[in-house]
């Protein structure tokens, strides 16, 4: 209700609402100036922009859309259903503000993700690497679910758990990685003052087949192993650190970056 007042108690010429969300759908029915945005065809709302088709590929998202702004197709090098929804919401907002549709479609193809947030690194004939900040059970689950629809091969999960933090999430994250991924590589995150061996032991407790998991405490070597053993159609999720460029162990902060590791191992320039 507090968020709804942003539309009802302030001057708002146009409301944009995600009606795939239960609350957003309810708001769209209350607000007379709302444009309903959906990833599926909808005829329930007078003013709407919807996706007639959404295709997820290794290279990104393609959305065929229809509604009050006409029909068309937009492509963006982004990953995941949540990014498809965000793209549609941004598109509706900018069209409502009067931006040219053809300009927006051309610009969408040039979009780049936030650093370390479902950030894709790819090189010819190599597995794709996606670097993401996911370091909680919920975030890891959402990241793997988002990548699954893009993956034509096997989905790898490389992650660790922080030391001196909630140890209860360690087996939970391992269970999620095993359930939603095809290959699991356990590595170090920020061990801080804890022994990384014991952190990984907690993680292994969450696996139904712990012998099938790969344990490599060095994150760079963990990614190197995955790239050496993954097929070109595979996707490797390197989760936990995202944009961070450091690692904390034994009270010392050292330089380390998942993004730099991915670029180096794939032979990409920064």
Secondary structure, DSSP 8 states (H G I E B T S, - for coil): -TTTHHHHSS--S-EEEETTSHHHHHHHHH-TTEEEEESS---SSSSEEEEEEEEEETTEEEEEEEETT--EEEEES--SHHHHHHHHHHHHHHHHTT--HHHHHHHHTT----TTSSEEE--TTS-EEEEE---SHHHHHHHHHHHHTT-SS-EEEEE---TTS-THHHHHHHHHHHHH-SEEEE--S--BTS-HHHHHHHHHTT-TTGGGSEE-SSHHHHHHHHHHHS-TT-EEEEES-TT--EEEETTEEEE--HHHHHHHHHT---
